[in-house]
């Protein structure tokens, strides 16, 4: 037994007014979804994009903002997860014409996996006339630059404003806040730092966990429909996992397998052809999901299944690979007689 005052500092409770999450060791989490929706709305609505001598476009309304944003603190490190799909209504006109043109901007992939300038922007117009095409081309170029600046401002605010109180003070210390920063970067190779003026170690802000891509190809002695059913019918999933299963087999439906150790959501279901899921281990950082795509191809006398899984935490890649082989493929073959020699 350790003497009084000795031992692992991770387990020593300091004298603190709130006595919680000492030294910022444990996971703490804030759901930034509601804040993010309001922030994006304030940054977008009413914004004008102007090209002198050509046209003016005004953002009227953020009509769709689907997704989530979560901020985690672990050992003084802030990790950001956000994924948004946006739809924006706009109106505009050419300076040489008073005719009002309306349309939409759709943003399918505003997430921590993309730099602000890598986010896709799709523009539609309500008119097929030449004025509409001119404004559409303008928005795809000048408009994209302005939207990139908006996305960068949102990310900057998320990291500087919203997450500032997740780093808790230790005894006789003030709350550590992110240092001012002029340029926003979400690149995995670039980590923003905030330095405490006292004896706290340098904090890493905006750090993303390294991720990898997993690809597996497996052959089963069954039909494409039989494989699809084995993967989506609750009774069959219970049979090969040998565990309780929770499943809502529909687009957006959630699932839990292996006693909740694996959970996620169905994103796409094409019977006998394709299954797409958001997929995670319970032990992964809260809010972090990989994306699983199962392409099911009917061969002459068998089925070939290609699994592509992206955003797998790199330090968990081997466990994930072995899990698919041992607890999915092998178990399905033993349970349903789909067996062939493993490739």
Secondary structure as a PSIPRED ss2 file (coil, helix, strand):
# PSIPRED VFORMAT (PSIPRED V4.0)

   1 X C   1.000  0.000  0.000
   2 X C   1.000  0.000  0.000
   3 X C   1.000  0.000  0.000
   4 X C   1.000  0.000  0.000
   5 X C   1.000  0.000  0.000
   6 X C   1.000  0.000  0.000
   7 X C   1.000  0.000  0.000
   8 X C   1.000  0.000  0.000
   9 X H   0.000  1.000  0.000
  10 X H   0.000  1.000  0.000
  11 X H   0.000  1.000  0.000
  12 X C   1.000  0.000  0.000
  13 X C   1.000  0.000  0.000
  14 X C   1.000  0.000  0.000
  15 X C   1.000  0.000  0.000
  16 X C   1.000  0.000  0.000
  17 X C   1.000  0.000  0.000
  18 X C   1.000  0.000  0.000
  19 X C   1.000  0.000  0.000
  20 X C   1.000  0.000  0.000
  21 X C   1.000  0.000  0.000
  22 X H   0.000  1.000  0.000
  23 X H   0.000  1.000  0.000
  24 X H   0.000  1.000  0.000
  25 X C   1.000  0.000  0.000
  26 X C   1.000  0.000  0.000
  27 X C   1.000  0.000  0.000
  28 X E   0.000  0.000  1.000
  29 X E   0.000  0.000  1.000
  30 X E   0.000  0.000  1.000
  31 X E   0.000  0.000  1.000
  32 X C   1.000  0.000  0.000
  33 X H   0.000  1.000  0.000
  34 X H   0.000  1.000  0.000
  35 X H   0.000  1.000  0.000
  36 X H   0.000  1.000  0.000
  37 X H   0.000  1.000  0.000
  38 X H   0.000  1.000  0.000
  39 X H   0.000  1.000  0.000
  40 X H   0.000  1.000  0.000
  41 X H   0.000  1.000  0.000
  42 X H   0.000  1.000  0.000
  43 X H   0.000  1.000  0.000
  44 X H   0.000  1.000  0.000
  45 X C   1.000  0.000  0.000
  46 X C   1.000  0.000  0.000
  47 X C   1.000  0.000  0.000
  48 X E   0.000  0.000  1.000
  49 X E   0.000  0.000  1.000
  50 X E   0.000  0.000  1.000
  51 X E   0.000  0.000  1.000
  52 X C   1.000  0.000  0.000
  53 X C   1.000  0.000  0.000
  54 X C   1.000  0.000  0.000
  55 X E   0.000  0.000  1.000
  56 X E   0.000  0.000  1.000
  57 X E   0.000  0.000  1.000
  58 X E   0.000  0.000  1.000
  59 X E   0.000  0.000  1.000
  60 X E   0.000  0.000  1.000
  61 X E   0.000  0.000  1.000
  62 X E   0.000  0.000  1.000
  63 X E   0.000  0.000  1.000
  64 X E   0.000  0.000  1.000
  65 X E   0.000  0.000  1.000
  66 X E   0.000  0.000  1.000
  67 X E   0.000  0.000  1.000
  68 X E   0.000  0.000  1.000
  69 X E   0.000  0.000  1.000
  70 X E   0.000  0.000  1.000
  71 X E   0.000  0.000  1.000
  72 X E   0.000  0.000  1.000
  73 X E   0.000  0.000  1.000
  74 X E   0.000  0.000  1.000
  75 X C   1.000  0.000  0.000
  76 X C   1.000  0.000  0.000
  77 X E   0.000  0.000  1.000
  78 X E   0.000  0.000  1.000
  79 X E   0.000  0.000  1.000
  80 X E   0.000  0.000  1.000
  81 X E   0.000  0.000  1.000
  82 X E   0.000  0.000  1.000
  83 X E   0.000  0.000  1.000
  84 X E   0.000  0.000  1.000
  85 X E   0.000  0.000  1.000
  86 X E   0.000  0.000  1.000
  87 X E   0.000  0.000  1.000
  88 X E   0.000  0.000  1.000
  89 X E   0.000  0.000  1.000
  90 X E   0.000  0.000  1.000
  91 X E   0.000  0.000  1.000
  92 X E   0.000  0.000  1.000
  93 X E   0.000  0.000  1.000
  94 X E   0.000  0.000  1.000
  95 X C   1.000  0.000  0.000
  96 X C   1.000  0.000  0.000
  97 X C   1.000  0.000  0.000
  98 X C   1.000  0.000  0.000
  99 X C   1.000  0.000  0.000
 100 X C   1.000  0.000  0.000
 101 X E   0.000  0.000  1.000
 102 X E   0.000  0.000  1.000
 103 X E   0.000  0.000  1.000
 104 X E   0.000  0.000  1.000
 105 X E   0.000  0.000  1.000
 106 X E   0.000  0.000  1.000
 107 X E   0.000  0.000  1.000
 108 X E   0.000  0.000  1.000
 109 X E   0.000  0.000  1.000
 110 X E   0.000  0.000  1.000
 111 X E   0.000  0.000  1.000
 112 X C   1.000  0.000  0.000
 113 X C   1.000  0.000  0.000
 114 X C   1.000  0.000  0.000
 115 X C   1.000  0.000  0.000
 116 X H   0.000  1.000  0.000
 117 X H   0.000  1.000  0.000
 118 X H   0.000  1.000  0.000
 119 X C   1.000  0.000  0.000
 120 X C   1.000  0.000  0.000
 121 X C   1.000  0.000  0.000
 122 X E   0.000  0.000  1.000
 123 X E   0.000  0.000  1.000
 124 X E   0.000  0.000  1.000
 125 X E   0.000  0.000  1.000
 126 X C   1.000  0.000  0.000
 127 X C   1.000  0.000  0.000
 128 X C   1.000  0.000  0.000
 129 X C   1.000  0.000  0.000
 130 X H   0.000  1.000  0.000
 131 X H   0.000  1.000  0.000
 132 X H   0.000  1.000  0.000
 133 X H   0.000  1.000  0.000
 134 X H   0.000  1.000  0.000
 135 X H   0.000  1.000  0.000
 136 X H   0.000  1.000  0.000
 137 X H   0.000  1.000  0.000
 138 X H   0.000  1.000  0.000
 139 X H   0.000  1.000  0.000
 140 X H   0.000  1.000  0.000
 141 X H   0.000  1.000  0.000
 142 X H   0.000  1.000  0.000
 143 X H   0.000  1.000  0.000
 144 X H   0.000  1.000  0.000
 145 X H   0.000  1.000  0.000
 146 X H   0.000  1.000  0.000
 147 X H   0.000  1.000  0.000
 148 X H   0.000  1.000  0.000
 149 X H   0.000  1.000  0.000
 150 X H   0.000  1.000  0.000
 151 X H   0.000  1.000  0.000
 152 X H   0.000  1.000  0.000
 153 X H   0.000  1.000  0.000
 154 X H   0.000  1.000  0.000
 155 X H   0.000  1.000  0.000
 156 X H   0.000  1.000  0.000
 157 X H   0.000  1.000  0.000
 158 X H   0.000  1.000  0.000
 159 X H   0.000  1.000  0.000
 160 X H   0.000  1.000  0.000
 161 X H   0.000  1.000  0.000
 162 X H   0.000  1.000  0.000
 163 X C   1.000  0.000  0.000
 164 X H   0.000  1.000  0.000
 165 X H   0.000  1.000  0.000
 166 X H   0.000  1.000  0.000
 167 X C   1.000  0.000  0.000
 168 X C   1.000  0.000  0.000
 169 X C   1.000  0.000  0.000
 170 X C   1.000  0.000  0.000
 171 X C   1.000  0.000  0.000
 172 X C   1.000  0.000  0.000
 173 X C   1.000  0.000  0.000
 174 X C   1.000  0.000  0.000
 175 X C   1.000  0.000  0.000
 176 X C   1.000  0.000  0.000
 177 X C   1.000  0.000  0.000
 178 X C   1.000  0.000  0.000
 179 X C   1.000  0.000  0.000
 180 X C   1.000  0.000  0.000
 181 X C   1.000  0.000  0.000
 182 X C   1.000  0.000  0.000
 183 X C   1.000  0.000  0.000
 184 X C   1.000  0.000  0.000
 185 X C   1.000  0.000  0.000
 186 X C   1.000  0.000  0.000
 187 X C   1.000  0.000  0.000
 188 X C   1.000  0.000  0.000
 189 X C   1.000  0.000  0.000
 190 X C   1.000  0.000  0.000
 191 X C   1.000  0.000  0.000
 192 X E   0.000  0.000  1.000
 193 X E   0.000  0.000  1.000
 194 X E   0.000  0.000  1.000
 195 X C   1.000  0.000  0.000
 196 X C   1.000  0.000  0.000
 197 X C   1.000  0.000  0.000
 198 X C   1.000  0.000  0.000
 199 X C   1.000  0.000  0.000
 200 X C   1.000  0.000  0.000
 201 X C   1.000  0.000  0.000
 202 X C   1.000  0.000  0.000
 203 X E   0.000  0.000  1.000
 204 X E   0.000  0.000  1.000
 205 X E   0.000  0.000  1.000
 206 X C   1.000  0.000  0.000
 207 X C   1.000  0.000  0.000
 208 X C   1.000  0.000  0.000
 209 X C   1.000  0.000  0.000
 210 X C   1.000  0.000  0.000
 211 X E   0.000  0.000  1.000
 212 X E   0.000  0.000  1.000
 213 X E   0.000  0.000  1.000
 214 X E   0.000  0.000  1.000
 215 X E   0.000  0.000  1.000
 216 X E   0.000  0.000  1.000
 217 X E   0.000  0.000  1.000
 218 X E   0.000  0.000  1.000
 219 X E   0.000  0.000  1.000
 220 X E   0.000  0.000  1.000
 221 X C   1.000  0.000  0.000
 222 X C   1.000  0.000  0.000
 223 X C   1.000  0.000  0.000
 224 X H   0.000  1.000  0.000
 225 X H   0.000  1.000  0.000
 226 X H   0.000  1.000  0.000
 227 X H   0.000  1.000  0.000
 228 X H   0.000  1.000  0.000
 229 X H   0.000  1.000  0.000
 230 X H   0.000  1.000  0.000
 231 X H   0.000  1.000  0.000
 232 X H   0.000  1.000  0.000
 233 X C   1.000  0.000  0.000
 234 X H   0.000  1.000  0.000
 235 X H   0.000  1.000  0.000
 236 X H   0.000  1.000  0.000
 237 X H   0.000  1.000  0.000
 238 X H   0.000  1.000  0.000
 239 X H   0.000  1.000  0.000
 240 X H   0.000  1.000  0.000
 241 X H   0.000  1.000  0.000
 242 X C   1.000  0.000  0.000
 243 X C   1.000  0.000  0.000
 244 X C   1.000  0.000  0.000
 245 X C   1.000  0.000  0.000
 246 X E   0.000  0.000  1.000
 247 X E   0.000  0.000  1.000
 248 X C   1.000  0.000  0.000
 249 X C   1.000  0.000  0.000
 250 X C   1.000  0.000  0.000
 251 X C   1.000  0.000  0.000
 252 X C   1.000  0.000  0.000
 253 X C   1.000  0.000  0.000
 254 X E   0.000  0.000  1.000
 255 X E   0.000  0.000  1.000
 256 X E   0.000  0.000  1.000
 257 X E   0.000  0.000  1.000
 258 X H   0.000  1.000  0.000
 259 X H   0.000  1.000  0.000
 260 X H   0.000  1.000  0.000
 261 X C   1.000  0.000  0.000
 262 X E   0.000  0.000  1.000
 263 X E   0.000  0.000  1.000
 264 X E   0.000  0.000  1.000
 265 X E   0.000  0.000  1.000
 266 X E   0.000  0.000  1.000
 267 X E   0.000  0.000  1.000
 268 X E   0.000  0.000  1.000
 269 X E   0.000  0.000  1.000
 270 X E   0.000  0.000  1.000
 271 X C   1.000  0.000  0.000
 272 X C   1.000  0.000  0.000
 273 X C   1.000  0.000  0.000
 274 X E   0.000  0.000  1.000
 275 X E   0.000  0.000  1.000
 276 X E   0.000  0.000  1.000
 277 X E   0.000  0.000  1.000
 278 X E   0.000  0.000  1.000
 279 X E   0.000  0.000  1.000
 280 X E   0.000  0.000  1.000
 281 X E   0.000  0.000  1.000
 282 X C   1.000  0.000  0.000
 283 X C   1.000  0.000  0.000
 284 X C   1.000  0.000  0.000
 285 X C   1.000  0.000  0.000
 286 X C   1.000  0.000  0.000
 287 X C   1.000  0.000  0.000
 288 X C   1.000  0.000  0.000
 289 X C   1.000  0.000  0.000
 290 X E   0.000  0.000  1.000
 291 X E   0.000  0.000  1.000
 292 X E   0.000  0.000  1.000
 293 X E   0.000  0.000  1.000
 294 X E   0.000  0.000  1.000
 295 X E   0.000  0.000  1.000
 296 X E   0.000  0.000  1.000
 297 X E   0.000  0.000  1.000
 298 X E   0.000  0.000  1.000
 299 X C   1.000  0.000  0.000
 300 X C   1.000  0.000  0.000
 301 X C   1.000  0.000  0.000
 302 X C   1.000  0.000  0.000
 303 X E   0.000  0.000  1.000
 304 X E   0.000  0.000  1.000
 305 X E   0.000  0.000  1.000
 306 X E   0.000  0.000  1.000
 307 X E   0.000  0.000  1.000
 308 X E   0.000  0.000  1.000
 309 X E   0.000  0.000  1.000
 310 X E   0.000  0.000  1.000
 311 X E   0.000  0.000  1.000
 312 X E   0.000  0.000  1.000
 313 X E   0.000  0.000  1.000
 314 X H   0.000  1.000  0.000
 315 X H   0.000  1.000  0.000
 316 X H   0.000  1.000  0.000
 317 X H   0.000  1.000  0.000
 318 X H   0.000  1.000  0.000
 319 X H   0.000  1.000  0.000
 320 X H   0.000  1.000  0.000
 321 X H   0.000  1.000  0.000
 322 X H   0.000  1.000  0.000
 323 X H   0.000  1.000  0.000
 324 X H   0.000  1.000  0.000
 325 X H   0.000  1.000  0.000
 326 X H   0.000  1.000  0.000
 327 X H   0.000  1.000  0.000
 328 X H   0.000  1.000  0.000
 329 X H   0.000  1.000  0.000
 330 X H   0.000  1.000  0.000
 331 X H   0.000  1.000  0.000
 332 X H   0.000  1.000  0.000
 333 X H   0.000  1.000  0.000
 334 X H   0.000  1.000  0.000
 335 X H   0.000  1.000  0.000
 336 X H   0.000  1.000  0.000
 337 X C   1.000  0.000  0.000
 338 X C   1.000  0.000  0.000
 339 X C   1.000  0.000  0.000
 340 X C   1.000  0.000  0.000
 341 X C   1.000  0.000  0.000
 342 X C   1.000  0.000  0.000
 343 X C   1.000  0.000  0.000
